[in-house]
Amino acid sequence: MNTKDKCCVIMFDEVAIDSTLQYNRKEDYVEGIEDFGTERNGKLADHANVFMLKGVYRQWVQPVSFTFSSGPIKSDRLVGLLKQVVHECNKLGLDIIASVCDQGAANVAAINKLMAETSEQCLQKKEQNTYFGYIIDNKEIVPLFDVPHLFKGIRNNLLNKNLHFSINGKDMEAKWEHIIQFYLLDISDNTRICPKLTDRHVIPEKINKMKDSLHSTSSEPLLVSIPQYRVSFYGDTNFTFQVASVPMELELCLWIRLSITRGSRKLTFGA
């Protein structure tokens, strides 16, 4: 592998599993208890934790480690496992530039601890902390949260809270009602602009809050159709009739996407 092919990100996640015990005759030990590779105990395992690498320039994926824990993994344990896996990958010559995970409590706490350790190291060296991420083996790793879960979190917050934001110095407020109104307008027309939108995407009582695919699947056609809807339905982008503000407010979706990408704006949810 050349230098660019070795550039990769490390991904980690956990999943709940059924608890069961099984004797492994070949290895002469019991499977199904808490196992972190270098440490085992008698607690029944009900969660599996997986680490995986994915190439940045070249499309390759490689699972590298899995452990079993009793209950969700603790942040301190996760920090230790992450350092161990990264260290072993560095010994192989791989170049890990970022980590990707969801916004689970243990993941967020682990990232915060690694960031705090990096800040402490900079203070001890009397250096300014100019890193975007955290340091493991003297190499910077930038923490990223996977985008589908970010959109799911924004959607779930928007279902019961209003979003206050500012564009070009003007304070604005977005509500889930705006999306519902747009959806009702769209389904009332014979020629739908967002044919993939269904009640499962829009009506709060029918939304599966734990499933992010229902949200991300419909985001692209919605973003593309907003300017078209403003021009084709109203004929004038400056049309000020009350209902015209509905699709204009939905441009917030695009604004949120740009904010996540550029990290240049602050979102505030409130009543």
C-alpha positions as CSV (number, residue, x, y, z in Angstrom):
1,M,0.0,0.0,0.0
2,N,1.2,3.5,-0.8
3,T,1.1,6.4,1.6
4,K,-2.4,7.6,0.5
5,D,-3.8,4.1,0.7
6,K,-2.8,3.9,4.3
7,C,-4.8,7.0,5.2
8,C,-8.0,5.9,7.1
9,V,-10.5,6.6,9.8
10,I,-11.4,4.5,12.8
11,M,-15.0,3.8,13.5
12,F,-16.4,2.3,16.6
13,D,-19.9,1.3,17.9
14,E,-21.7,-1.1,20.2
15,V,-24.7,-3.3,19.8
16,A,-26.9,-5.1,22.3
17,I,-26.7,-8.9,22.1
18,D,-28.5,-11.8,23.9
19,S,-26.7,-13.2,26.9
20,T,-25.6,-16.8,26.6
21,L,-22.7,-19.1,27.7
22,Q,-20.9,-21.6,25.6
23,Y,-17.8,-23.7,26.3
24,N,-15.1,-23.5,23.6
25,R,-13.4,-26.9,23.7
26,K,-10.6,-25.9,21.3
27,E,-9.5,-22.9,23.3
28,D,-10.6,-24.4,26.7
29,Y,-12.6,-21.4,28.0
30,V,-16.1,-20.2,28.4
31,E,-17.5,-17.7,25.8
32,G,-20.3,-15.3,26.7
33,I,-18.8,-13.4,29.6
34,E,-17.3,-9.9,29.7
35,D,-14.1,-10.0,27.6
36,F,-11.8,-7.0,26.7
37,G,-9.0,-9.1,25.2
38,T,-6.5,-8.6,27.9
39,E,-9.0,-8.9,30.7
40,R,-12.0,-11.3,31.4
41,N,-14.4,-11.6,34.3
42,G,-17.4,-13.6,35.2
43,K,-20.1,-11.1,34.3
44,L,-22.5,-12.1,31.5
45,A,-21.9,-10.1,28.4
46,D,-24.9,-8.4,26.7
47,H,-23.1,-5.8,24.5
48,A,-20.6,-6.2,21.7
49,N,-18.1,-3.4,20.9
50,V,-16.5,-3.2,17.5
51,F,-13.7,-1.2,16.0
52,M,-13.3,-0.9,12.2
53,L,-11.0,0.9,9.8
54,K,-12.1,2.5,6.5
55,G,-9.8,3.9,3.8
56,V,-10.1,7.6,2.9
57,Y,-8.5,7.7,-0.6
58,R,-9.0,4.0,-1.3
59,Q,-12.3,2.2,-0.6
60,W,-11.3,-0.6,1.9
61,V,-12.9,-1.6,5.1
62,Q,-11.3,-3.8,7.8
63,P,-12.7,-4.8,11.2
64,V,-9.8,-4.8,13.6
65,S,-11.2,-5.5,17.1
66,F,-14.2,-6.5,19.0
67,T,-14.9,-6.9,22.8
68,F,-17.8,-7.9,24.9
69,S,-19.1,-6.0,27.9
70,S,-21.8,-6.3,30.6
71,G,-24.0,-3.4,29.9
72,P,-23.0,-0.4,27.8
73,I,-19.2,0.2,27.8
74,K,-17.9,2.8,30.2
75,S,-16.1,5.8,28.8
76,D,-12.8,5.1,30.7
77,R,-12.7,1.6,29.2
78,L,-13.5,3.0,25.7
79,V,-10.7,5.5,26.0
80,G,-8.2,2.7,26.8
81,L,-9.5,0.4,24.0
82,L,-9.3,3.2,21.5
83,K,-5.7,4.1,22.4
84,Q,-4.8,0.4,22.3
85,V,-6.3,-0.1,18.8
86,V,-4.8,3.1,17.4
87,H,-1.4,2.2,18.8
88,E,-1.4,-1.2,17.1
89,C,-2.6,0.3,13.8
90,N,0.3,2.9,14.0
91,K,2.8,0.0,14.5
92,L,1.5,-1.4,11.1
93,G,2.2,2.0,9.4
94,L,-1.5,3.0,9.0
95,D,-2.3,6.7,9.2
96,I,-5.5,7.3,11.2
97,I,-6.7,10.9,10.7
98,A,-10.2,10.8,12.2
99,S,-12.6,8.8,14.4
100,V,-16.3,8.3,13.6
101,C,-19.0,7.3,16.1
102,D,-22.5,8.1,17.1
103,Q,-23.5,10.5,19.9
104,G,-23.9,7.9,22.6
105,A,-23.2,9.0,26.1
106,A,-20.1,6.9,26.5
107,N,-18.7,8.0,23.1
108,V,-19.2,11.7,23.8
109,A,-17.6,11.3,27.3
110,A,-14.6,9.4,25.8
111,I,-14.0,12.0,23.2
112,N,-14.2,14.8,25.8
113,K,-11.7,13.0,28.0
114,L,-9.3,12.6,25.1
115,M,-9.7,16.2,24.2
116,A,-9.1,17.2,27.8
117,E,-5.9,15.0,27.9
118,T,-4.6,16.8,24.8
119,S,-5.2,20.2,26.3
120,E,-3.4,19.1,29.5
121,Q,-0.4,17.9,27.4
122,C,-0.2,21.2,25.7
123,L,-0.3,23.0,29.1
124,Q,2.5,20.9,30.4
125,K,4.6,21.6,27.3
126,K,3.6,25.3,27.6
127,E,2.3,25.2,24.1
128,Q,-0.9,26.6,22.7
129,N,-3.5,24.0,21.9
130,T,-4.2,24.5,18.1
131,Y,-5.5,21.0,17.5
132,F,-8.9,20.3,16.2
133,G,-8.9,16.8,17.7
134,Y,-7.0,14.7,20.3
135,I,-3.5,13.3,20.3
136,I,-2.7,9.5,20.5
137,D,0.9,8.4,20.0
138,N,1.8,12.0,19.1
139,K,-0.6,12.0,16.1
140,E,-3.8,14.1,15.9
141,I,-7.1,12.3,15.3
142,V,-10.1,14.5,14.5
143,P,-13.4,13.3,16.2
144,L,-16.4,13.2,13.9
145,F,-20.0,12.2,14.6
146,D,-21.7,10.3,11.8
147,V,-24.0,12.6,9.8
148,P,-27.2,10.4,9.8
149,H,-27.3,10.5,13.6
150,L,-26.7,14.3,13.6
151,F,-29.7,14.8,11.3
152,K,-31.7,12.4,13.5
153,G,-30.8,14.4,16.6
154,I,-31.8,17.7,14.9
155,R,-35.1,16.2,13.7
156,N,-36.0,14.8,17.2
157,N,-35.2,18.1,18.8
158,L,-37.2,20.0,16.3
159,L,-40.3,17.8,16.9
160,N,-40.9,19.3,20.3
161,K,-38.7,22.4,20.4
162,N,-38.4,25.5,18.1
163,L,-35.1,26.3,16.5
164,H,-33.7,29.8,16.9
165,F,-31.1,30.8,14.4
166,S,-29.7,33.9,12.6
167,I,-29.1,34.4,8.9
168,N,-27.5,37.6,7.6
169,G,-28.1,39.2,11.1
170,K,-31.8,38.5,11.1
171,D,-33.2,36.4,14.0
172,M,-35.5,33.6,12.8
173,E,-37.4,30.7,14.3
174,A,-38.1,27.4,12.7
175,K,-40.8,24.9,13.8
176,W,-41.8,21.4,12.8
177,E,-45.2,22.9,11.8
178,H,-43.5,24.5,8.8
179,I,-42.5,21.0,7.5
180,I,-46.0,19.7,8.1
181,Q,-47.5,22.6,6.3
182,F,-45.2,22.1,3.3
183,Y,-46.0,18.4,3.3
184,L,-49.8,19.0,3.3
185,L,-49.4,21.5,0.5
186,D,-47.4,19.0,-1.5
187,I,-49.8,16.1,-1.2
188,S,-52.7,18.3,-2.1
189,D,-51.2,18.8,-5.6
190,N,-51.5,16.2,-8.3
191,T,-47.9,16.8,-9.3
192,R,-45.9,16.2,-6.2
193,I,-42.5,17.8,-5.7
194,C,-41.4,15.5,-2.9
195,P,-43.0,12.1,-3.9
196,K,-40.8,10.2,-1.4
197,L,-42.2,12.1,1.6
198,T,-44.8,10.1,3.5
199,D,-46.6,10.4,6.9
200,R,-43.7,8.4,8.4
201,H,-41.3,11.2,7.6
202,V,-43.5,14.1,8.7
203,I,-46.4,13.3,11.1
204,P,-44.9,13.2,14.6
205,E,-47.1,10.4,15.9
206,K,-45.9,8.1,13.0
207,I,-42.2,8.9,13.0
208,N,-39.8,6.3,14.3
209,K,-37.5,8.5,16.4
210,M,-34.8,5.8,16.6
211,K,-34.5,5.3,12.8
212,D,-32.5,7.9,11.0
213,S,-32.9,6.4,7.5
214,L,-36.5,7.7,7.2
215,H,-35.1,11.2,7.7
216,S,-32.0,11.1,5.6
217,T,-33.7,9.3,2.7
218,S,-36.1,12.3,2.1
219,S,-33.7,15.2,2.8
220,E,-32.1,15.4,-0.6
221,P,-35.3,15.7,-2.7
222,L,-36.7,18.2,-0.1
223,L,-33.6,20.4,-0.3
224,V,-33.6,20.4,-4.1
225,S,-37.3,21.1,-4.3
226,I,-37.6,24.2,-2.0
227,P,-36.4,26.8,-4.5
228,Q,-38.4,25.1,-7.3
229,Y,-41.5,25.2,-5.1
230,R,-41.1,28.9,-4.3
231,V,-40.8,29.8,-8.0
232,S,-43.2,27.4,-9.6
233,F,-46.0,27.6,-7.1
234,Y,-45.9,31.3,-6.3
235,G,-44.1,32.6,-9.4
236,D,-42.1,35.1,-7.4
237,T,-39.4,34.4,-4.8
238,N,-40.3,37.6,-3.0
239,F,-44.0,36.6,-2.6
240,T,-45.0,37.6,0.9
241,F,-48.3,35.9,1.4
242,Q,-48.3,34.0,4.7
243,V,-48.2,30.5,3.3
244,A,-45.2,31.4,1.2
245,S,-43.1,31.6,4.4
246,V,-43.4,27.8,4.8
247,P,-41.1,26.7,2.1
248,M,-38.8,29.7,2.8
249,E,-38.4,28.5,6.4
250,L,-37.6,25.0,5.1
251,E,-34.4,26.4,3.6
252,L,-33.2,26.0,7.2
253,C,-32.5,22.3,6.3
254,L,-29.9,23.4,3.8
255,W,-28.5,25.9,6.3
256,I,-28.2,23.2,8.9
257,R,-26.3,21.0,6.4
258,L,-23.9,23.8,5.6
259,S,-23.4,24.5,9.4
260,I,-22.5,20.9,10.1
261,T,-20.0,20.9,7.2
262,R,-18.4,24.2,7.9
263,G,-18.9,24.4,11.7
264,S,-19.5,28.2,11.3
265,R,-23.0,28.7,12.9
266,K,-24.6,27.9,16.2
267,L,-27.9,26.2,16.6
268,T,-30.1,26.9,19.6
269,F,-33.2,24.9,20.5
270,G,-35.8,26.4,22.8
271,A,-39.4,26.6,23.6
